[in-house]
Amino acid sequence: MSQKRTSEVRTSQRESGQEQRLFSFKATQWIWLGLGILEVLIGLRVVLKLIAANPDSPFAAFIYTISAIFLFPFAGLVGTPASGGMVLEISSIIAMLVYALLAWGIERIVWVSFYRPRGALVGVTQTTTTREQDME
């Protein structure tokens, strides 16, 4: 007669509100990533205009086309000083500030709406026992 016994014990800890905190963290990271990409795009436009880059260049044309979508609400807001082909787009700089404030506000709304403080840890222990018996 042979008898084989196997036992396995698993212990896990679970935190209440962990999913909400993870969502809050990921959502705010996406917001800041989007803002970073937008700020770089508009910043490149300002620099290219400031150094009088050739607008027929594919890179400059791409930057101008994409950034124009986001700068449309700010068109004609203030005067644009120019000298010898160089242009300082003050409205683009204002747009960068407004978009940064908007992203900060959205990030705060997400954080306040979905963030949950850490709760108590809940421990779960699971025991599994397997028995094999041979009867002769």
Summary of the structure (lengths in Angstrom):
residues: 136
radius of gyration: 29.1
end to end distance: 5.9
largest distance: 102.5
contacts: 322
relative contact order: 0.28
helix: 55%
strand: 24%
